């Protein structure tokens, strides 16, 4: 990271990612009705989102999406997870994932890309 603002963005983005991944698991748990089935659903949903994120969105992904599609996918995941969390009774968590997730996406659009050539 070349500047404190980029470092701060990276830290916030990481926290949002963790909240997103756990949120997907929480939604699956609630939708499956809790109990053992809920825990299994949460584990499967979390593994699925982690694998997809690792393949397509993560900074070191081998097949990382281009910036535009990656930001659209990230925003859609944040909004969808936020809505799911609110619908399953986790409004504060959902609000955080939604607002902070969109803020990170907007910041990535607004801030200059590290290593990008000036236009």
N, C-alpha and C positions, 0 to 999 in steps of 0.2 A: 504494500500500500504506500502510495507516495504522499498522501496528505492526511492530516487528522480527520477531515470530513469523510474521506473514502474509508478510513479504518472504522469510523463510527457507523457508517452505512453497512459495512461488512458485518459488524457485530450485531446490529439491529436485524439485518437480513438473516443471520444465523439463528437468532432467537425466534424470529417469525417462522423460519423453517421448522424448528423444533415444535413450536406451538401448532403448526399446520399438521405435521406428522402425527403428533399425539391427538390432535383434534379428529383426524380421520379415524383413528382407533376408537376414540370415545363415541363417535357417531355410530360406527359399526357395532360397538358394544350395546348401545342403547337400542338400535334398530333390531338387534338379534334377541332382545329381551333380557339381557343380563345373564348372570350365572355362567356356567361353563361354556355354553354356546356363545354367549356374548364375548367371553375372553378369547375364544377361538376365532370368532369373527373379527375382533379387534386386532389380533395378531396377524391374521391373513391380510386384512385391509392395510395395516401398517407396513407389512413387508411389501405389498404391491406398490404402495405409494413411494416407499424408499427405493425400490428397484427402478421404477419409472423415472423418479427424480434423478437418481444416479446415472441412468442411461441418457437422459435427454436434457436435463436442466443444470446439473451440478457443474461448477467451473472446470473440473477435470474430466468431464464426461467424454468418452471417445466419440460419440455421435451427438454432440451438443447441438441443440437447435440454434438457428441463427437468432440474432438479437430480437427482432420483431416477433416472430412466432414464440420464442421463449418467454418474452414478457407477457404476451397474450395468454399463454398456458399458465404462467405463474399467477396472473391476475384472476383468471377463471378458477384456478384451484383455491386461491385465497377467498374469493367471494363465495364459491360453492361450499367450502368448508365452514366459513363464517355462518352462512345461512343454515347449514346442517346443525351446527353447534347451537345456534339460537333456537331452532325448531326442537332440539332434543333437551332443552332446559339449561343451556350453558351460555346465557347472554353476554356475560363479561368476557369470557374466553372467545366467543364468536366475534364480539365487537373488536377485541384486540387483533385477532387474525385478519379480519376484514380491513380495518382502518390501517393498521401497521403494514399489512401486506401490500395494500394499494399504495401507501406512502413510499415503500421501498421500490415498487415498480416505477412510480413517478420520478423518484430520485435517480433511478438508473437511466431513465430517459433524459432527465435534465442535466445530470453531471456528465462531464466529458469522459469518454472511454479511456481507460488506462492503456497506453501503448498504441492508441489509434493515431493515425496520421492526421494532421490538421487539414481541413478542407479549404 
